[in-house]
Amino acid sequence: MSVTGGDLAAGAPPSCNGAAAGTVVATYFAAAMPGAIGFRFFGTNQARVAVAVTQSGVPAGALPIQ
């Protein structure tokens, strides 16, 4: 699993988990990759959009899960 942060949230106060003021991000993308025999990738972002990709490489085939 990996999480990629986006742009910093300008003017954000210190967070409750110890991050300094202005160091938290406004957006993110979290992804889960399959193991050695899997082929389905899953991801989500700050807008709570979940995607499933059933191909390797670039997530051009990602579809929102409704």
Backbone bond lengths (Angstrom), bond angles and torsions (degrees), N, CA, C in turn:
res aa  C-N    CA-C-N  psi(-1)  N-CA   C-N-CA  omega(-1)  CA-C   N-CA-C  phi
1 M - - - 1.438 - - 1.512 107.49 -
2 S 1.325 116.18 143.98 1.455 120.93 177.18 1.518 109.42 -140.21
3 V 1.315 115.36 152.49 1.460 121.98 176.71 1.516 107.49 -128.39
4 T 1.333 116.37 128.36 1.453 121.96 178.32 1.522 108.24 -113.88
5 G 1.317 116.58 121.33 1.455 121.22 178.39 1.514 111.56 -82.47
6 G 1.311 115.35 149.29 1.461 121.15 177.19 1.509 111.24 -97.18
7 D 1.321 115.77 -143.80 1.463 121.83 -178.97 1.523 111.23 -66.54
8 L 1.332 115.99 148.39 1.455 120.85 176.01 1.529 110.20 -65.72
9 A 1.323 116.29 146.81 1.467 121.97 177.15 1.524 106.93 -85.66
10 A 1.319 116.18 95.35 1.465 121.60 -177.48 1.521 110.50 -57.78
11 G 1.309 115.92 133.65 1.458 120.74 177.40 1.512 114.95 79.07
12 A 1.333 117.70 6.30 1.467 119.98 -179.98 1.531 109.93 -68.22
13 P 1.330 117.84 139.25 1.468 120.26 177.22 1.524 110.13 -74.49
14 P 1.317 118.28 171.75 1.469 119.88 174.70 1.532 109.50 -56.42
15 S 1.342 116.29 143.96 1.458 119.21 -178.73 1.521 110.82 -87.40
16 C 1.321 115.82 167.48 1.469 121.32 -179.68 1.528 112.09 -74.33
17 N 1.340 117.82 -12.54 1.469 120.04 179.20 1.526 112.99 -101.89
18 G 1.335 116.75 12.72 1.451 120.60 173.08 1.515 116.72 99.35
19 A 1.336 118.75 -1.84 1.463 119.83 177.22 1.524 109.18 -70.54
20 A 1.299 115.91 139.22 1.467 120.78 -178.04 1.529 111.19 -69.61
21 A 1.315 115.93 159.99 1.468 121.96 178.52 1.533 109.62 -55.56
22 G 1.333 116.03 135.47 1.460 121.72 177.26 1.518 115.36 77.05
23 T 1.339 118.85 7.56 1.467 120.18 -178.78 1.527 113.77 -106.58
24 V 1.327 118.27 -3.81 1.470 120.33 177.53 1.524 109.01 -84.23
25 V 1.329 116.85 160.10 1.457 120.61 -178.02 1.524 111.20 -102.82
26 A 1.322 115.52 154.34 1.463 121.51 179.88 1.526 111.48 -89.51
27 T 1.319 117.49 -22.51 1.461 121.96 -178.62 1.527 109.61 -136.67
28 Y 1.334 116.20 160.57 1.463 120.87 176.45 1.519 109.66 -157.85
29 F 1.319 116.09 164.30 1.455 122.70 170.69 1.517 106.61 -137.24
30 A 1.316 116.97 123.68 1.463 122.69 177.84 1.521 107.73 -110.21
31 A 1.331 116.27 134.77 1.454 120.91 -177.20 1.519 111.01 -132.37
32 A 1.325 115.18 146.10 1.465 122.21 174.28 1.517 107.28 -120.73
33 M 1.331 115.41 125.61 1.446 121.26 -177.97 1.532 109.92 -104.32
34 P 1.336 116.96 148.75 1.463 119.58 179.99 1.522 111.73 -71.75
35 G 1.304 114.84 163.65 1.457 120.52 175.27 1.518 110.99 -77.26
36 A 1.303 116.44 -157.36 1.462 121.98 -174.65 1.525 113.66 -63.98
37 I 1.333 118.58 -27.02 1.468 119.67 -176.26 1.526 113.19 -112.12
38 G 1.324 118.61 -1.16 1.459 121.13 -177.29 1.511 113.06 -86.41
39 F 1.335 116.58 167.76 1.459 121.33 178.29 1.520 112.52 -142.66
40 R 1.335 118.38 4.98 1.463 121.03 179.70 1.514 109.46 -108.70
41 F 1.330 114.77 129.08 1.455 122.90 177.80 1.523 108.04 -108.55
42 F 1.324 117.24 146.09 1.454 121.46 177.91 1.511 109.27 -129.11
43 G 1.329 116.42 149.83 1.447 120.19 178.14 1.514 111.38 -153.80
44 T 1.323 115.68 165.21 1.456 122.08 176.77 1.522 108.67 -152.15
45 N 1.330 116.61 161.33 1.463 120.34 178.46 1.528 110.50 -134.75
46 Q 1.327 115.48 -176.30 1.457 120.59 -176.61 1.519 112.84 -64.27
47 A 1.317 118.19 -20.49 1.468 122.25 178.47 1.529 110.79 -85.11
48 R 1.325 117.74 5.79 1.465 124.59 179.76 1.522 112.16 64.15
49 V 1.330 116.28 28.74 1.460 120.86 174.59 1.513 107.17 -87.40
50 A 1.307 116.99 124.30 1.463 121.67 177.32 1.521 108.33 -102.60
51 V 1.313 116.18 137.00 1.456 120.69 179.13 1.523 109.33 -125.62
52 A 1.308 114.93 148.81 1.460 121.94 174.25 1.520 107.20 -126.85
53 V 1.306 116.60 130.79 1.461 122.08 -179.68 1.517 107.42 -121.70
54 T 1.314 115.93 127.99 1.465 119.78 -179.29 1.517 110.52 -111.00
55 Q 1.305 116.61 35.54 1.453 121.67 176.46 1.514 108.17 -141.26
56 S 1.298 116.31 165.41 1.455 119.28 175.74 1.519 108.83 -95.66
57 G 1.310 116.20 159.43 1.454 120.34 178.25 1.514 112.68 92.08
58 V 1.304 116.32 -148.24 1.461 123.95 -175.80 1.527 110.66 -63.10
59 P 1.344 119.10 136.98 1.455 121.05 -176.82 1.512 115.41 -77.95
60 A 1.346 117.90 41.74 1.460 120.63 178.00 1.521 112.17 -64.57
61 G 1.327 118.31 -24.13 1.443 121.89 -179.99 1.519 114.17 -91.34
62 A 1.335 116.69 11.74 1.468 120.43 -178.37 1.520 110.78 -66.44
63 L 1.308 115.80 136.01 1.470 122.08 178.92 1.515 109.03 -125.45
64 P 1.359 118.17 134.94 1.458 119.80 176.20 1.533 111.06 -61.85
65 I 1.305 116.16 139.94 1.469 121.06 175.41 1.516 106.77 -93.85
66 Q 1.294 116.74 119.55 1.467 120.68 -176.68 1.502 110.76 -97.13
